[in-house]
Amino acid sequence: MSRGAAGSTTRGVSETLRFFAGYDLVEPGLVETTRWRPDGESEVVESHGYAGVGVRR
């Protein structure tokens, strides 16, 4: 039996935005995960990905 972590794929902003095709992004849009906070308070730490919320058109 093989033991290992799940794989991951690194994507840039433009590559990540394609997952939101057909959706309108909610503010603040597609941003680093540490900057997307519903309460508006961002953490000041290094981010390793992007986060966004979209509403179906």
C-alpha distance matrix in Angstrom:
0.0 3.8 6.5 9.9 13.2 14.4 16.6 20.3 23.4 26.6 29.7 33.4 36.0 37.1 33.7 32.9 36.4 35.5 33.3 36.6 38.6 40.8 40.8 43.4 41.9 43.1 44.6 43.6 41.6 38.4 38.3 36.0 34.0 36.1 39.3 38.6 39.9 41.8 44.1 44.9 43.8 41.5 39.5 40.2 36.8 34.8 33.1 29.9 30.4 33.0 33.9 36.4 37.6 39.2 41.6 41.5 44.8
3.8 0.0 3.8 6.5 9.9 11.4 13.2 16.9 20.0 23.1 26.3 29.9 32.7 33.9 30.5 29.9 33.4 32.7 30.7 34.1 36.1 38.5 38.4 40.9 39.3 40.5 41.9 40.7 38.7 35.4 35.2 32.8 31.0 33.1 36.3 35.7 37.3 39.4 41.7 42.3 41.1 38.6 36.5 37.1 33.6 31.5 29.7 26.5 27.1 29.8 31.1 33.7 35.2 36.8 39.4 39.5 42.7
6.5 3.8 0.0 3.8 7.2 9.5 11.9 15.4 18.8 21.6 25.0 28.5 31.1 32.7 29.5 28.6 32.1 31.9 29.7 32.9 35.2 37.7 37.3 39.4 37.5 38.6 39.7 38.4 36.7 33.5 32.9 30.3 28.3 30.1 33.5 33.1 34.4 36.7 38.7 39.3 38.0 35.5 33.3 33.9 30.4 28.5 26.9 23.9 24.8 27.6 28.8 31.6 33.2 35.2 37.9 38.4 41.6
9.9 6.5 3.8 0.0 3.7 6.5 8.7 12.0 15.4 18.0 21.5 24.9 27.6 29.3 26.2 25.2 28.9 28.8 26.8 30.0 32.4 35.0 34.5 36.5 34.5 35.6 36.5 35.1 33.4 30.1 29.4 26.7 25.0 26.8 30.1 29.9 31.4 33.8 35.9 36.3 34.9 32.3 30.1 30.6 27.1 25.0 23.4 20.2 21.2 24.2 25.6 28.5 30.3 32.4 35.3 35.9 39.1
13.2 9.9 7.2 3.7 0.0 3.8 6.3 9.0 12.7 15.1 18.5 21.8 24.3 26.2 23.2 22.0 25.6 25.8 23.8 26.8 29.4 32.0 31.3 33.1 31.0 31.9 32.8 31.4 29.7 26.5 25.8 23.1 21.3 23.2 26.4 26.2 27.7 30.2 32.3 32.6 31.3 28.7 26.6 27.3 23.8 21.7 19.9 16.8 17.6 20.5 21.9 24.9 26.8 29.0 32.0 32.8 35.9
14.4 11.4 9.5 6.5 3.8 0.0 3.8 6.6 10.3 13.2 16.2 19.7 22.0 23.6 20.4 19.2 22.7 22.6 20.4 23.5 26.0 28.5 28.0 30.1 28.1 29.3 30.5 29.3 27.3 24.1 23.9 21.6 19.8 22.2 25.2 24.5 26.3 28.5 31.0 31.3 30.5 27.9 26.3 27.2 23.9 21.7 19.3 16.0 16.1 18.5 19.7 22.4 24.1 26.0 28.9 29.4 32.6
16.6 13.2 11.9 8.7 6.3 3.8 0.0 3.8 7.0 10.2 13.2 16.9 19.5 20.8 17.6 16.8 20.5 20.3 18.6 21.9 24.2 27.0 26.7 28.8 27.0 28.6 29.7 28.3 26.1 22.6 22.5 20.4 19.2 21.9 24.6 24.1 26.4 28.8 31.4 31.3 30.6 27.8 26.3 26.8 23.5 20.9 18.4 14.8 14.6 17.1 18.8 21.5 23.5 25.2 28.3 28.7 31.6
20.3 16.9 15.4 12.0 9.0 6.6 3.8 0.0 3.8 6.7 9.6 13.2 15.8 17.3 14.2 13.4 17.1 17.3 15.8 19.0 21.4 24.5 24.0 25.8 23.8 25.5 26.4 24.9 22.6 19.1 18.9 16.9 16.1 18.9 21.3 21.0 23.5 26.0 28.7 28.3 27.7 24.8 23.5 24.0 20.9 18.0 15.3 11.6 11.1 13.6 15.6 18.3 20.7 22.4 25.7 26.3 29.0
23.4 20.0 18.8 15.4 12.7 10.3 7.0 3.8 0.0 3.8 6.3 10.1 12.9 14.0 10.9 10.7 14.5 14.5 13.8 17.1 19.1 22.5 22.3 24.1 22.2 24.2 25.1 23.6 21.0 17.3 17.4 15.8 15.8 18.8 20.8 20.6 23.5 26.1 28.8 28.1 27.8 24.7 23.8 24.0 21.1 18.0 15.1 11.4 10.4 12.4 14.8 17.3 19.9 21.2 24.6 25.1 27.4
26.6 23.1 21.6 18.0 15.1 13.2 10.2 6.7 3.8 0.0 3.8 7.0 10.2 11.8 9.4 9.4 13.2 14.0 13.9 16.7 18.9 22.4 22.0 23.2 21.0 23.0 23.3 21.5 19.1 15.3 14.9 13.2 13.9 16.7 18.4 18.7 22.0 24.8 27.4 26.2 25.8 22.5 21.6 21.4 18.6 15.3 12.5 9.0 8.2 10.4 13.4 16.2 19.2 20.7 24.3 25.2 27.3
29.7 26.3 25.0 21.5 18.5 16.2 13.2 9.6 6.3 3.8 0.0 3.8 6.7 8.0 5.7 6.1 9.6 10.6 11.1 13.7 15.7 19.3 19.0 20.1 18.1 20.4 20.8 19.2 16.4 12.7 12.9 12.1 13.4 16.5 17.4 17.5 21.0 23.5 26.3 24.9 25.0 21.9 21.7 21.6 19.3 16.1 13.0 10.1 8.2 9.0 12.0 14.1 17.1 18.2 21.8 22.5 24.3
33.4 29.9 28.5 24.9 21.8 19.7 16.9 13.2 10.1 7.0 3.8 0.0 3.8 5.7 5.3 6.1 8.7 10.5 11.9 13.6 15.5 19.1 18.6 19.1 16.9 19.2 19.1 17.2 14.5 11.0 11.0 10.7 12.9 15.7 16.0 16.5 20.2 22.8 25.4 23.5 23.8 20.6 20.7 20.3 18.5 15.4 12.5 10.5 8.6 8.5 11.8 13.6 16.9 17.9 21.5 22.5 23.9
36.0 32.7 31.1 27.6 24.3 22.0 19.5 15.8 12.9 10.2 6.7 3.8 0.0 3.8 5.5 5.1 6.1 9.0 10.5 11.2 13.2 16.6 15.7 15.7 13.4 15.8 15.7 13.9 11.1 7.7 8.3 9.3 11.9 14.7 14.1 14.3 18.0 20.3 23.0 21.1 21.8 18.9 19.7 19.6 18.5 15.9 12.9 11.8 9.1 7.5 10.0 11.0 14.2 15.0 18.5 19.8 20.9
37.1 33.9 32.7 29.3 26.2 23.6 20.8 17.3 14.0 11.8 8.0 5.7 3.8 0.0 3.8 5.4 5.2 6.9 9.6 10.5 11.4 14.9 14.8 15.3 13.8 16.9 17.2 16.0 12.6 9.9 11.5 13.0 15.4 18.4 17.6 17.3 21.0 22.9 25.9 24.0 25.1 22.4 23.4 23.4 22.3 19.7 16.7 15.3 12.5 10.8 12.8 13.0 15.6 15.5 18.6 19.2 19.8
33.7 30.5 29.5 26.2 23.2 20.4 17.6 14.2 10.9 9.4 5.7 5.3 5.5 3.8 0.0 3.8 5.6 5.8 7.9 10.1 11.1 14.9 15.1 16.4 15.1 18.2 19.1 17.9 14.5 11.4 13.0 13.9 15.6 18.9 18.8 18.3 21.9 23.8 26.9 25.4 26.3 23.6 24.2 24.4 22.9 20.0 16.8 14.7 11.8 10.7 12.7 13.3 15.8 15.7 18.9 19.1 20.2
32.9 29.9 28.6 25.2 22.0 19.2 16.8 13.4 10.7 9.4 6.1 6.1 5.1 5.4 3.8 0.0 3.8 5.4 5.8 7.7 10.0 13.5 12.9 14.1 12.4 15.2 16.2 15.1 11.8 8.5 10.4 11.3 12.5 16.0 15.9 14.9 18.5 20.3 23.5 22.3 23.2 20.7 21.5 22.1 20.7 18.3 14.7 12.9 9.5 7.7 9.1 9.7 12.2 12.6 16.0 16.7 18.3
36.4 33.4 32.1 28.9 25.6 22.7 20.5 17.1 14.5 13.2 9.6 8.7 6.1 5.2 5.6 3.8 0.0 3.8 5.3 5.4 7.2 10.6 10.0 10.9 9.6 12.9 14.1 13.5 9.8 7.4 10.3 12.5 13.9 17.3 16.3 15.0 18.4 19.7 23.0 21.7 23.3 21.1 22.5 23.3 22.5 20.4 17.0 15.7 12.2 9.5 10.0 9.1 11.0 10.5 13.6 14.2 15.3
35.5 32.7 31.9 28.8 25.8 22.6 20.3 17.3 14.5 14.0 10.6 10.5 9.0 6.9 5.8 5.4 3.8 0.0 3.8 5.3 5.4 9.2 10.0 11.9 11.8 15.3 17.2 16.9 13.1 11.1 14.1 15.9 17.0 20.6 19.9 18.3 21.6 22.6 26.1 25.1 26.7 24.6 25.9 26.9 25.8 23.5 20.0 18.3 14.8 12.5 12.9 11.9 13.0 11.8 14.3 13.9 14.8
33.3 30.7 29.7 26.8 23.8 20.4 18.6 15.8 13.8 13.9 11.1 11.9 10.5 9.6 7.9 5.8 5.3 3.8 0.0 3.8 5.6 8.7 8.9 11.4 11.0 14.2 16.5 16.5 12.8 10.8 13.8 15.4 15.7 19.4 19.0 16.9 19.9 20.7 24.3 23.8 25.4 23.6 24.8 26.1 25.0 23.0 19.3 17.5 13.8 11.6 11.1 10.1 10.8 9.8 12.4 12.0 13.8
36.6 34.1 32.9 30.0 26.8 23.5 21.9 19.0 17.1 16.7 13.7 13.6 11.2 10.5 10.1 7.7 5.4 5.3 3.8 0.0 3.8 6.2 5.3 7.6 7.5 10.9 13.5 14.0 10.3 9.3 12.9 15.3 15.6 19.1 18.1 15.7 18.4 18.7 22.4 21.9 23.9 22.5 24.2 25.8 25.2 23.6 20.0 18.9 15.1 12.1 10.9 8.6 8.5 6.7 9.1 9.1 10.6
38.6 36.1 35.2 32.4 29.4 26.0 24.2 21.4 19.1 18.9 15.7 15.5 13.2 11.4 11.1 10.0 7.2 5.4 5.6 3.8 0.0 3.8 5.5 8.3 9.7 13.3 16.0 16.7 13.1 12.4 16.1 18.6 19.3 22.7 21.5 19.2 22.0 22.1 25.7 25.1 27.4 26.0 27.8 29.3 28.7 27.0 23.4 22.1 18.4 15.6 14.6 12.3 11.9 9.2 10.5 9.2 9.6
40.8 38.5 37.7 35.0 32.0 28.5 27.0 24.5 22.5 22.4 19.3 19.1 16.6 14.9 14.9 13.5 10.6 9.2 8.7 6.2 3.8 0.0 3.8 7.0 9.7 12.9 16.1 17.4 14.1 14.4 18.2 21.0 21.4 24.6 23.2 20.5 22.8 22.2 25.9 25.6 28.2 27.3 29.5 31.2 31.0 29.6 26.0 25.0 21.3 18.2 16.5 13.6 12.2 8.7 8.5 6.3 6.0
40.8 38.4 37.3 34.5 31.3 28.0 26.7 24.0 22.3 22.0 19.0 18.6 15.7 14.8 15.1 12.9 10.0 10.0 8.9 5.3 5.5 3.8 0.0 3.8 6.2 9.2 12.6 14.1 11.1 11.9 15.6 18.5 18.7 21.7 20.1 17.2 19.2 18.5 22.1 21.9 24.6 23.9 26.3 28.3 28.3 27.2 23.7 23.2 19.5 16.1 13.9 10.6 8.7 5.1 5.1 4.5 5.4
43.4 40.9 39.4 36.5 33.1 30.1 28.8 25.8 24.1 23.2 20.1 19.1 15.7 15.3 16.4 14.1 10.9 11.9 11.4 7.6 8.3 7.0 3.8 0.0 3.8 6.5 9.5 11.4 8.8 10.7 14.3 17.6 18.1 20.6 18.4 15.6 17.6 16.6 20.0 19.5 22.5 22.1 24.8 26.7 27.2 26.5 23.3 23.3 19.7 16.0 13.7 10.1 8.3 5.2 5.2 6.5 6.4
41.9 39.3 37.5 34.5 31.0 28.1 27.0 23.8 22.2 21.0 18.1 16.9 13.4 13.8 15.1 12.4 9.6 11.8 11.0 7.5 9.7 9.7 6.2 3.8 0.0 3.8 6.5 7.9 5.2 7.3 10.7 14.1 14.5 16.9 14.6 11.9 14.0 13.5 16.9 16.2 19.0 18.3 21.0 22.9 23.4 22.8 19.7 20.0 16.5 12.8 10.4 6.8 5.7 4.3 6.4 9.0 10.0
43.1 40.5 38.6 35.6 31.9 29.3 28.6 25.5 24.2 23.0 20.4 19.2 15.8 16.9 18.2 15.2 12.9 15.3 14.2 10.9 13.3 12.9 9.2 6.5 3.8 0.0 3.8 6.2 5.5 8.5 10.9 14.1 14.0 15.8 13.3 10.3 11.5 10.3 13.6 13.1 16.2 16.2 19.2 21.5 22.5 22.5 19.7 20.6 17.4 13.7 10.8 7.2 5.6 5.7 7.1 10.6 11.9
44.6 41.9 39.7 36.5 32.8 30.5 29.7 26.4 25.1 23.3 20.8 19.1 15.7 17.2 19.1 16.2 14.1 17.2 16.5 13.5 16.0 16.1 12.6 9.5 6.5 3.8 0.0 3.0 4.6 8.2 9.5 12.7 13.1 14.1 11.0 8.7 9.9 9.2 11.8 10.4 13.6 13.6 16.9 18.9 20.4 20.7 18.3 19.8 17.0 13.5 11.0 8.3 8.1 9.2 10.9 14.4 15.4
43.6 40.7 38.4 35.1 31.4 29.3 28.3 24.9 23.6 21.5 19.2 17.2 13.9 16.0 17.9 15.1 13.5 16.9 16.5 14.0 16.7 17.4 14.1 11.4 7.9 6.2 3.0 0.0 3.8 6.7 7.0 10.2 11.0 11.8 8.4 6.8 8.7 9.2 11.5 9.4 12.1 11.4 14.6 16.3 17.7 17.9 15.7 17.5 15.0 11.6 9.6 7.8 8.9 10.7 13.1 16.4 17.6
41.6 38.7 36.7 33.4 29.7 27.3 26.1 22.6 21.0 19.1 16.4 14.5 11.1 12.6 14.5 11.8 9.8 13.1 12.8 10.3 13.1 14.1 11.1 8.8 5.2 5.5 4.6 3.8 0.0 3.8 6.1 9.7 10.8 12.7 10.0 8.2 10.9 11.6 14.5 12.8 15.2 14.0 16.7 18.2 18.9 18.4 15.6 16.6 13.5 9.8 8.1 5.6 7.2 8.3 11.2 14.1 15.2
38.4 35.4 33.5 30.1 26.5 24.1 22.6 19.1 17.3 15.3 12.7 11.0 7.7 9.9 11.4 8.5 7.4 11.1 10.8 9.3 12.4 14.4 11.9 10.7 7.3 8.5 8.2 6.7 3.8 0.0 3.8 7.1 8.6 11.2 9.4 8.1 11.6 13.1 16.1 14.4 16.0 14.0 15.9 17.1 17.1 16.0 12.9 13.3 10.1 6.3 5.6 4.6 7.7 9.3 12.9 15.3 16.8
38.3 35.2 32.9 29.4 25.8 23.9 22.5 18.9 17.4 14.9 12.9 11.0 8.3 11.5 13.0 10.4 10.3 14.1 13.8 12.9 16.1 18.2 15.6 14.3 10.7 10.9 9.5 7.0 6.1 3.8 0.0 3.8 6.2 8.1 6.2 6.3 10.0 12.6 14.9 12.7 13.6 11.0 12.6 13.5 13.5 12.5 9.7 10.9 8.4 5.4 5.7 6.7 10.2 12.5 16.1 18.8 20.4
36.0 32.8 30.3 26.7 23.1 21.6 20.4 16.9 15.8 13.2 12.1 10.7 9.3 13.0 13.9 11.3 12.5 15.9 15.4 15.3 18.6 21.0 18.5 17.6 14.1 14.1 12.7 10.2 9.7 7.1 3.8 0.0 3.8 5.5 5.4 6.8 10.2 13.5 15.4 13.4 13.2 10.0 10.4 10.9 10.2 8.9 5.9 7.5 5.8 4.3 6.1 8.8 12.4 15.2 18.9 21.6 23.5
34.0 31.0 28.3 25.0 21.3 19.8 19.2 16.1 15.8 13.9 13.4 12.9 11.9 15.4 15.6 12.5 13.9 17.0 15.7 15.6 19.3 21.4 18.7 18.1 14.5 14.0 13.1 11.0 10.8 8.6 6.2 3.8 0.0 3.8 5.4 5.5 8.3 11.6 13.6 12.5 12.0 9.2 9.3 10.9 9.9 9.3 6.1 7.5 5.8 4.9 4.9 8.2 11.3 14.7 18.2 21.0 23.5
36.1 33.1 30.1 26.8 23.2 22.2 21.9 18.9 18.8 16.7 16.5 15.7 14.7 18.4 18.9 16.0 17.3 20.6 19.4 19.1 22.7 24.6 21.7 20.6 16.9 15.8 14.1 11.8 12.7 11.2 8.1 5.5 3.8 0.0 3.8 5.8 7.3 11.1 12.1 10.7 9.2 6.0 5.5 7.3 6.9 7.6 5.9 8.8 8.6 8.4 8.4 11.1 14.0 17.5 20.8 23.9 26.3
39.3 36.3 33.5 30.1 26.4 25.2 24.6 21.3 20.8 18.4 17.4 16.0 14.1 17.6 18.8 15.9 16.3 19.9 19.0 18.1 21.5 23.2 20.1 18.4 14.6 13.3 11.0 8.4 10.0 9.4 6.2 5.4 5.4 3.8 0.0 3.8 6.0 9.5 10.5 8.2 7.8 4.8 6.7 8.3 9.4 10.2 8.6 11.5 10.5 8.9 8.4 10.0 12.7 16.0 19.1 22.4 24.4
38.6 35.7 33.1 29.9 26.2 24.5 24.1 21.0 20.6 18.7 17.5 16.5 14.3 17.3 18.3 14.9 15.0 18.3 16.9 15.7 19.2 20.5 17.2 15.6 11.9 10.3 8.7 6.8 8.2 8.1 6.3 6.8 5.5 5.8 3.8 0.0 3.8 6.7 8.9 7.6 8.5 7.0 9.2 11.7 12.5 13.1 10.8 12.8 10.9 8.5 6.4 7.1 9.2 12.7 15.7 19.1 21.3
39.9 37.3 34.4 31.4 27.7 26.3 26.4 23.5 23.5 22.0 21.0 20.2 18.0 21.0 21.9 18.5 18.4 21.6 19.9 18.4 22.0 22.8 19.2 17.6 14.0 11.5 9.9 8.7 10.9 11.6 10.0 10.2 8.3 7.3 6.0 3.8 0.0 3.8 5.4 5.2 6.1 6.2 8.7 12.0 13.3 14.9 13.2 15.5 14.0 12.0 9.6 9.9 10.9 14.4 16.8 20.4 22.7
41.8 39.4 36.7 33.8 30.2 28.5 28.8 26.0 26.1 24.8 23.5 22.8 20.3 22.9 23.8 20.3 19.7 22.6 20.7 18.7 22.1 22.2 18.5 16.6 13.5 10.3 9.2 9.2 11.6 13.1 12.6 13.5 11.6 11.1 9.5 6.7 3.8 0.0 3.8 5.4 7.8 9.4 12.2 15.6 17.1 18.7 16.9 18.9 17.1 14.7 11.7 10.8 10.5 13.5 15.2 18.9 21.2
44.1 41.7 38.7 35.9 32.3 31.0 31.4 28.7 28.8 27.4 26.3 25.4 23.0 25.9 26.9 23.5 23.0 26.1 24.3 22.4 25.7 25.9 22.1 20.0 16.9 13.6 11.8 11.5 14.5 16.1 14.9 15.4 13.6 12.1 10.5 8.9 5.4 3.8 0.0 3.8 5.6 8.5 11.4 14.8 16.9 19.2 18.1 20.7 19.4 17.4 14.7 14.3 14.3 17.3 18.8 22.5 24.7
44.9 42.3 39.3 36.3 32.6 31.3 31.3 28.3 28.1 26.2 24.9 23.5 21.1 24.0 25.4 22.3 21.7 25.1 23.8 21.9 25.1 25.6 21.9 19.5 16.2 13.1 10.4 9.4 12.8 14.4 12.7 13.4 12.5 10.7 8.2 7.6 5.2 5.4 3.8 0.0 3.8 6.3 9.8 12.6 15.2 17.3 16.4 19.3 18.2 16.1 14.0 13.7 14.4 17.4 19.2 23.0 24.8
43.8 41.1 38.0 34.9 31.3 30.5 30.6 27.7 27.8 25.8 25.0 23.8 21.8 25.1 26.3 23.2 23.3 26.7 25.4 23.9 27.4 28.2 24.6 22.5 19.0 16.2 13.6 12.1 15.2 16.0 13.6 13.2 12.0 9.2 7.8 8.5 6.1 7.8 5.6 3.8 0.0 3.8 6.7 9.6 12.3 15.0 14.8 18.1 17.6 16.3 14.8 15.5 16.7 20.0 22.2 25.9 27.9
41.5 38.6 35.5 32.3 28.7 27.9 27.8 24.8 24.7 22.5 21.9 20.6 18.9 22.4 23.6 20.7 21.1 24.6 23.6 22.5 26.0 27.3 23.9 22.1 18.3 16.2 13.6 11.4 14.0 14.0 11.0 10.0 9.2 6.0 4.8 7.0 6.2 9.4 8.5 6.3 3.8 0.0 3.8 6.4 8.9 11.3 11.2 14.6 14.4 13.5 12.7 14.1 16.1 19.5 22.2 25.8 27.8
39.5 36.5 33.3 30.1 26.6 26.3 26.3 23.5 23.8 21.6 21.7 20.7 19.7 23.4 24.2 21.5 22.5 25.9 24.8 24.2 27.8 29.5 26.3 24.8 21.0 19.2 16.9 14.6 16.7 15.9 12.6 10.4 9.3 5.5 6.7 9.2 8.7 12.2 11.4 9.8 6.7 3.8 0.0 3.8 5.8 8.9 9.5 13.0 13.8 13.8 13.7 15.9 18.3 21.8 24.8 28.2 30.5
40.2 37.1 33.9 30.6 27.3 27.2 26.8 24.0 24.0 21.4 21.6 20.3 19.6 23.4 24.4 22.1 23.3 26.9 26.1 25.8 29.3 31.2 28.3 26.7 22.9 21.5 18.9 16.3 18.2 17.1 13.5 10.9 10.9 7.3 8.3 11.7 12.0 15.6 14.8 12.6 9.6 6.4 3.8 0.0 3.8 7.0 9.0 12.7 14.2 14.7 15.5 18.0 20.8 24.2 27.3 30.6 32.7
36.8 33.6 30.4 27.1 23.8 23.9 23.5 20.9 21.1 18.6 19.3 18.5 18.5 22.3 22.9 20.7 22.5 25.8 25.0 25.2 28.7 31.0 28.3 27.2 23.4 22.5 20.4 17.7 18.9 17.1 13.5 10.2 9.9 6.9 9.4 12.5 13.3 17.1 16.9 15.2 12.3 8.9 5.8 3.8 0.0 3.8 6.3 9.8 12.0 13.4 14.7 17.8 20.9 24.3 27.7 30.7 33.0
34.8 31.5 28.5 25.0 21.7 21.7 20.9 18.0 18.0 15.3 16.1 15.4 15.9 19.7 20.0 18.3 20.4 23.5 23.0 23.6 27.0 29.6 27.2 26.5 22.8 22.5 20.7 17.9 18.4 16.0 12.5 8.9 9.3 7.6 10.2 13.1 14.9 18.7 19.2 17.3 15.0 11.3 8.9 7.0 3.8 0.0 3.8 6.7 9.5 11.5 13.7 17.1 20.5 23.7 27.3 30.0 32.3
33.1 29.7 26.9 23.4 19.9 19.3 18.4 15.3 15.1 12.5 13.0 12.5 12.9 16.7 16.8 14.7 17.0 20.0 19.3 20.0 23.4 26.0 23.7 23.3 19.7 19.7 18.3 15.7 15.6 12.9 9.7 5.9 6.1 5.9 8.6 10.8 13.2 16.9 18.1 16.4 14.8 11.2 9.5 9.0 6.3 3.8 0.0 3.8 5.8 7.9 10.2 13.7 17.2 20.3 24.0 26.5 28.9
29.9 26.5 23.9 20.2 16.8 16.0 14.8 11.6 11.4 9.0 10.1 10.5 11.8 15.3 14.7 12.9 15.7 18.3 17.5 18.9 22.1 25.0 23.2 23.3 20.0 20.6 19.8 17.5 16.6 13.3 10.9 7.5 7.5 8.8 11.5 12.8 15.5 18.9 20.7 19.3 18.1 14.6 13.0 12.7 9.8 6.7 3.8 0.0 3.8 7.3 10.2 13.9 17.4 20.2 24.0 26.1 28.5
30.4 27.1 24.8 21.2 17.6 16.1 14.6 11.1 10.4 8.2 8.2 8.6 9.1 12.5 11.8 9.5 12.2 14.8 13.8 15.1 18.4 21.3 19.5 19.7 16.5 17.4 17.0 15.0 13.5 10.1 8.4 5.8 5.8 8.6 10.5 10.9 14.0 17.1 19.4 18.2 17.6 14.4 13.8 14.2 12.0 9.5 5.8 3.8 0.0 3.8 6.9 10.5 14.0 16.6 20.4 22.4 24.8
33.0 29.8 27.6 24.2 20.5 18.5 17.1 13.6 12.4 10.4 9.0 8.5 7.5 10.8 10.7 7.7 9.5 12.5 11.6 12.1 15.6 18.2 16.1 16.0 12.8 13.7 13.5 11.6 9.8 6.3 5.4 4.3 4.9 8.4 8.9 8.5 12.0 14.7 17.4 16.1 16.3 13.5 13.8 14.7 13.4 11.5 7.9 7.3 3.8 0.0 3.8 7.0 10.6 13.1 16.9 19.1 21.3
33.9 31.1 28.8 25.6 21.9 19.7 18.8 15.6 14.8 13.4 12.0 11.8 10.0 12.8 12.7 9.1 10.0 12.9 11.1 10.9 14.6 16.5 13.9 13.7 10.4 10.8 11.0 9.6 8.1 5.6 5.7 6.1 4.9 8.4 8.4 6.4 9.6 11.7 14.7 14.0 14.8 12.7 13.7 15.5 14.7 13.7 10.2 10.2 6.9 3.8 0.0 3.8 7.2 10.2 13.9 16.4 18.9
36.4 33.7 31.6 28.5 24.9 22.4 21.5 18.3 17.3 16.2 14.1 13.6 11.0 13.0 13.3 9.7 9.1 11.9 10.1 8.6 12.3 13.6 10.6 10.1 6.8 7.2 8.3 7.8 5.6 4.6 6.7 8.8 8.2 11.1 10.0 7.1 9.9 10.8 14.3 13.7 15.5 14.1 15.9 18.0 17.8 17.1 13.7 13.9 10.5 7.0 3.8 0.0 3.8 6.6 10.3 13.0 15.4
37.6 35.2 33.2 30.3 26.8 24.1 23.5 20.7 19.9 19.2 17.1 16.9 14.2 15.6 15.8 12.2 11.0 13.0 10.8 8.5 11.9 12.2 8.7 8.3 5.7 5.6 8.1 8.9 7.2 7.7 10.2 12.4 11.3 14.0 12.7 9.2 10.9 10.5 14.3 14.4 16.7 16.1 18.3 20.8 20.9 20.5 17.2 17.4 14.0 10.6 7.2 3.8 0.0 3.8 7.0 10.0 12.7
39.2 36.8 35.2 32.4 29.0 26.0 25.2 22.4 21.2 20.7 18.2 17.9 15.0 15.5 15.7 12.6 10.5 11.8 9.8 6.7 9.2 8.7 5.1 5.2 4.3 5.7 9.2 10.7 8.3 9.3 12.5 15.2 14.7 17.5 16.0 12.7 14.4 13.5 17.3 17.4 20.0 19.5 21.8 24.2 24.3 23.7 20.3 20.2 16.6 13.1 10.2 6.6 3.8 0.0 3.8 6.5 9.0
41.6 39.4 37.9 35.3 32.0 28.9 28.3 25.7 24.6 24.3 21.8 21.5 18.5 18.6 18.9 16.0 13.6 14.3 12.4 9.1 10.5 8.5 5.1 5.2 6.4 7.1 10.9 13.1 11.2 12.9 16.1 18.9 18.2 20.8 19.1 15.7 16.8 15.2 18.8 19.2 22.2 22.2 24.8 27.3 27.7 27.3 24.0 24.0 20.4 16.9 13.9 10.3 7.0 3.8 0.0 3.8 6.3
41.5 39.5 38.4 35.9 32.8 29.4 28.7 26.3 25.1 25.2 22.5 22.5 19.8 19.2 19.1 16.7 14.2 13.9 12.0 9.1 9.2 6.3 4.5 6.5 9.0 10.6 14.4 16.4 14.1 15.3 18.8 21.6 21.0 23.9 22.4 19.1 20.4 18.9 22.5 23.0 25.9 25.8 28.2 30.6 30.7 30.0 26.5 26.1 22.4 19.1 16.4 13.0 10.0 6.5 3.8 0.0 3.8
44.8 42.7 41.6 39.1 35.9 32.6 31.6 29.0 27.4 27.3 24.3 23.9 20.9 19.8 20.2 18.3 15.3 14.8 13.8 10.6 9.6 6.0 5.4 6.4 10.0 11.9 15.4 17.6 15.2 16.8 20.4 23.5 23.5 26.3 24.4 21.3 22.7 21.2 24.7 24.8 27.9 27.8 30.5 32.7 33.0 32.3 28.9 28.5 24.8 21.3 18.9 15.4 12.7 9.0 6.3 3.8 0.0
